[in-house]
Amino acid sequence: MVSTLLGITGCASAAPPLELSGYTDESGAITVLHKGDSADPYFAMQALMLAHENGMDVSAPAEKFANWLVPRQKPDGTFDRFCRGADTRWVSCKTADADDSLLALWMKLLETMPAQLAKNPVWAKSYQISKASLEHLYQPSRGIYMVSPVVLHGLFMDNLEVWSRMVHLKQPQQRAESDKLARAIHDTFWDPVNKRFLVSTQLEQRAHKPTFYPDHVAQIFPLMFDFPLLPANARPYYRNWMVAHRAEWLTQGDADYPWGLLAVLALRQNDKVSAGCWLRQATPLRHSARWAVSDEASYQILQSRGVVAVDRETNCK
């Protein structure tokens, strides 16, 4: 992601602000859904980073969210998901889906606020604990990261998210580590026989029929981070994916979330038609139970860049 997650970071003073009314409260928590009662730090940070790396100003909600989340970090460095009770207080109610990607996102978010990180000892301590916790998930035999201390397999998309943070670090040793991880990700997950990326190190996945998520999404996920080790150049690789899967992507909101971050990727690939198709298809879902905070961030990114929904006559198949 030049590389930022899907985008171009603009000057914060001139950037349009990410507006999260209905997705955040006075405490700084960010909910998955509009006026929802569940807060998953992964979705919150995905939305904040997506907006930040595509030219929006997220400074206010990001700092408030960080101050809300940091005291809720567990002693081992990991985070839970949270639910709001009848008394409106946020309580831990579920473990995270994956510790590796969440820890990387948390450090990446803190790195977007270097002044606060430098002067805030609570943030600095959390950053170091998170770094140590993530390193405990490293699997030397493969050179990748495991999901959690109890889930001992590796996931392709999680490792891409870990790499996406490392690739921006400036020290030569850090760059060497990111290059090493990129090669390990490719060597572990690329299936040369079927010419696709595997989603997991679990052997049983090979017998499963591919589905939109995780299988088809996994094939395009590297483009979201400018991952360099693709089987083809990025442009034709993207086009081939859209030819094969655009129609299926645009119907995901019928039963699931509409995957707005793929519309931001389309914009980055100068495919405004696909981005406009997404707006036409998904906008009626806005603020509904099928619209996550990451979809809201995606919608606002497209709006800020002047993308409009295509007309009814445009073929989006």
N, C-alpha and C positions, 0 to 999 in steps of 0.2 A: 504494500500500500504504500518511481521515484521513491519511494514506495510507502504508501500509507493505506490503511484499510479503505479501499475503494475511493481514494480521492486526493483532493488538493486542499491543503490547509491554508486558509486565508488569514488575513490580519484580523485579530479578534475585535479591534475597535470598529472595523467596517463590516464585520460579519453579521448576518441576520441571527438573532437569538433563537435558540431552540425553545419553543414554548411548550411546557409540559403541564399546563393546567388540566386538572383531572387525573393526572398520572403521578402527581407528587403531593405531599402534604407538608404541614408546617415543620415537621420533624426532619424532612429531607428524604424520607423514604420514597422510592419510585416503584410504583406498582406495575405488574405485568399488563393489566387491563385498565381501561378508563374507569375510574372510581371503583377499582377492584380492592379486594381484601387479601391479596397475596403479593408478596414482594420477593422476586427472585433476583439476587444480585447479578447473575449472568445476563439476563435480559436488560436490566437497567444499564449495565456497563456497555453492553453491545450497542444500545441505542445512543449512549453518550459518545462513545468512540466513533461510531459511524457518522454522527453529526459533526463532531470535532474534525474528523479527517476529511470531511467534505465541505469545509469552509463555513461552518456555523459556529456561533459563540455559545459554548456550553458551560462557561466558567461559573455562573451562578448555581445551576442545578448540580454541577459536578462537585463543587466544593461542599455544598450542603449535603449531598449524598455521601461523600467520603466521610464527613463528620458524623453522619448517622450510622454508617456501616462499621467504622473502625472499632468502636467499643463492643461490637457484636462478633468480632473475630474470635474464634476459639483458641485455646492455648496452643494447639498444634498448628495454628496458622490457617486452618481451613474455615470455610463459611457455610452456614446453613441457608435454607430458604425460610421465609417468614410469613406468618399469617396474622391478621388483625382480629383480635377478639372483640367480644361485645363491649368491653370497656375501651375500645379503640387503641389499646396498646399492642405493639408489635412483639410477637413471641416466636421463637424458633419452632418450626413445625415439621420440617423435612430436611434431610441432608441434601447437599448439592448433587446434581446429576454427575458432575465431573469436577474434581479438584484441580486437575492440571491446567485446563483452559481458564478456569475461574481465577486461579492465583496469578496467571500471566496477565489476564485482563486487569486485575486489581493493580498490579505493579505498573502496567502501562497507563492506566488512568492517573495514578499518582504522578507518574513522570510527565504528564501534560501540565502539571501545576508545580514546576520546580521551585518557585519561590516559597510556596507554602510548605512543600516537602522539606526544604532546607531549614526552615525555622520552626517547624512543628515536630517536637520530639515524639509525640504519639504516632504521627504518620510515619516518621522515620523508623521507629521501632517496628511498626506493622509491616513496613516494606521489607525490612531485614528478616523478620519472621516468615513472611510470605516467600521470600527468596529461598530460605533454608528449607521450607516445607516443599516447595516445588522441586528442589534438588533431590530430596528424598524419594521423589517419584521417578527419578532417572533410572533407566534400565540399561546398564553398560553393555550387555550382550547384544542388544539391538541398536543402541545409541539414540533411543527415543524415550518419551515419557509415558508412564502408566497413568490410568485414569485416577486412581486413588490408592491409599495404602491397602484397601481391601478388594479393589477391583484391579486385578493384576494383568490386564491386557491393555494394549495401546490402541488409540483411535486416531485415524488419519486426520480428521478435521480438527481435533483437539491439538494435535502436534503442530498443525499449521498455525493455529492461534498462538501457541508458545513461540514458534519460530518468528511470527510476525512482530513480536515484541523484541526479540533478540536482534533481528536484522537491522534495527535502527540504532543500536548501541555503537559507540564510536571507537572504543579502544581496540587496537589490533587483536588482542587476545579474544575480545568479545566477538569481533567479526569472524575470527577463525572458528569460534564455537558455533556461530550461526550457520556458517558454511558447512560445518561438520554435521549439524542437525539436519540441514536441508538434504544433504546426501543420504543420511540415514533414513529420513522420511521417504525419499524416493525408493531407496533400496528395499525398505521394509514393505511398502504398500503398493508399489507398482507391480501389476500382474502382466508380464510380457506376453503371455499366451493369449489372454483375452483383451489385452491392450486397454486396460482400465485400472483405476486406483481402487484398491480394496479399502473398505471402510474400517476394518479392525484387524488385529492380529489373531482373532479367534478363527480357528480353522473351519468351524461349522458354517460360517457365513458363505462359503463357496457353494453350498448346496441350496441356499435361499434364492428365490426368485427376486431379481432386483426391483425395488420400489422407488418412487420419487425421492423420498427421504428414508434412509440416508444415501442410498446408492447413487441416484442420478445427481443429487445435489453435490455429493462428494466429488464428482468429476469436474464441476465448474468452480468449486470452492477455492482451488489454488489461485484462480484469477483475482479473487477478492483481496489477495495479499501480494500480488505480483510475484508469486512463487516461480522461480526461474526454470525448474526442472520439469518441463512439460513435454509431451510427446510431439508437439507441433508448436508453431508460432502462436502467440496469444490470440491474434485476430481471427485466423481461420479456426482455431480451437474453439473460440467463443461462438463463432457463427455455426459451426457444426452442432454444438450443444443446443443452440436455440432452434435450429431446424428440427432436431430430434425431440426436444422437450418443451418448447415454448407453450404449446397448447395445454400440456399437462400442468405446467407451472401456473398458468393463468386461471386454472380451475381449482387450485388448492384451497382458496378461500371458501369453497362450497362446504367443506367439512373440516377445515383446519385453518391455520393462519395463512395469509396470502404471500408470504415470503417477499416482503418489500425490499429487502436488501438486494435481491436480484434485479430489481428495477433500478437501483442505484448503480449496480454493476453495468446494466445496459446503458445508462447515461454515460458512464465512464468510457464505454466502448463506442461512444457516439451513435448508439442505436436508440435514437429518440422515439422511433416507432414502437419498439417493445416497451420502453418506459411509459409511453402514452397509452399503450394497450393495457398495461398494468393499472394505470390510473382509471381508465374506463371500467375495468373489471372490478377493481378492489375498492374504489372510493365509497361505494354504497355501504361497505362494511365498516367504515371509519367509526371508531369509538364503540364498536359492538364487541360481543364476546369472542369474535374471530379476528380481532385487531389488536396485536400486541404493541407494546411501547416501541419496539424496534420498527414496526410498520409505520407508526406515527412519525418517528424520526425520518424514515425513508420518504414518506409523503412530504414532509416539510423540506427535505433536501431538494426533491424534484420541483416543488413549488418555488423555492428560492432560486432555482436555475431556469425558471421560465418554461418548464415542461408542462404541457397541457394534455388532457385526455384526447385520444384520437376520436374521430367522429364514428358514427354507427356503421358507416359504409366500409371502414377500413378492415381489411382481413387480418385478424390476429391469430389465425391458426398456425 
